[in-house]
Amino acid sequence: MPNTASAIRRVRRVKNQSLVNKIRKSKYKSAIKKMEAYVKNGEKDKAKKFYSEFQSVLMQVAKSGVINKKRASRKISKISKKL
C-alpha cells in the first residue's frame, strides 16, 4: 500500500491511465483486424476507403506511447504493400 499522499495520487492516476491505454490498444487491434479482413477477403475498395482511418488510428496510438512508432509504421507499410 502507498504510504504518502503523492503515492496514493500516483496509484489513482496509474489506474485511470491503464484504462485509457486499454481502450487505445483495443482500438488499435480492432483496426488491424478489420483491415486484414478486408485484404484477406479481397475487398480492396473497402480496404482503400478504410486505409486513411487505419493509418490515423495507428499513428494516434503510437503518438500516445501505447505502441512503438516504428511498429505502427511497419504495420502500415505491410498493409500498403498488400493493397
SULHU-V181312 format. One record per pair of residues at least 12 apart in sequence whose ideal C-beta (glycine too) atoms are under 10 Angstrom apart, sorted by sequence separation. I is the first residue (numbers start at 0). J is the second residue. D is the distance in whole Angstrom. If there is no record, write none. Layout:
# SULHU-V181312
((I,J,D) (I,J,D))
This chain:
# SULHU-V181312
((33,45,9) (34,46,6) (37,49,6) (59,71,9) (33,46,9) (37,50,9) (57,70,9) (58,71,6) (61,74,9) (57,71,4) (58,72,8) (61,75,10) (34,49,6) (56,71,9) (57,72,8) (33,49,7) (34,50,8) (37,53,9) (57,73,10) (54,71,9) (57,74,6) (58,75,8) (34,52,9) (54,72,10) (57,75,6) (30,49,8) (33,52,9) (34,53,5) (33,53,8) (34,54,10) (54,74,9) (53,74,9) (54,75,5) (57,78,9) (30,52,8) (31,53,8) (34,56,10) (53,75,8) (30,53,5) (33,56,10) (34,57,10) (30,54,9) (54,78,9) (30,55,9) (31,56,9) (50,75,9) (53,78,7) (54,79,9) (27,53,10) (30,56,4) (31,57,8) (53,79,10) (29,56,9) (30,57,7) (50,78,7) (27,56,6) (30,59,10) (49,78,10) (50,79,7) (26,56,6) (27,57,6) (30,60,9) (26,57,10) (27,59,9) (28,60,10) (46,78,8) (50,82,7) (23,56,9) (26,59,8) (27,60,4) (26,60,7) (27,61,9) (46,81,8) (47,82,6) (23,59,8) (24,60,7) (46,82,6) (23,60,5) (23,61,10) (27,65,7) (28,66,10) (43,81,9) (26,65,9) (27,66,6) (35,74,10) (38,77,10) (43,82,6) (20,60,9) (23,63,6) (34,74,9) (38,78,7) (23,64,9) (24,65,5) (34,75,10) (37,78,9) (23,65,5) (24,66,8) (35,77,10) (39,81,9) (20,63,8) (22,65,9) (23,66,9) (27,70,10) (31,74,6) (35,78,8) (38,81,5) (19,63,8) (20,64,8) (21,65,9) (27,71,8) (30,74,9) (34,78,6) (37,81,10) (38,82,7) (20,65,5) (37,82,9) (19,65,9) (35,81,9) (27,74,9) (31,78,8) (34,81,9) (34,82,9))
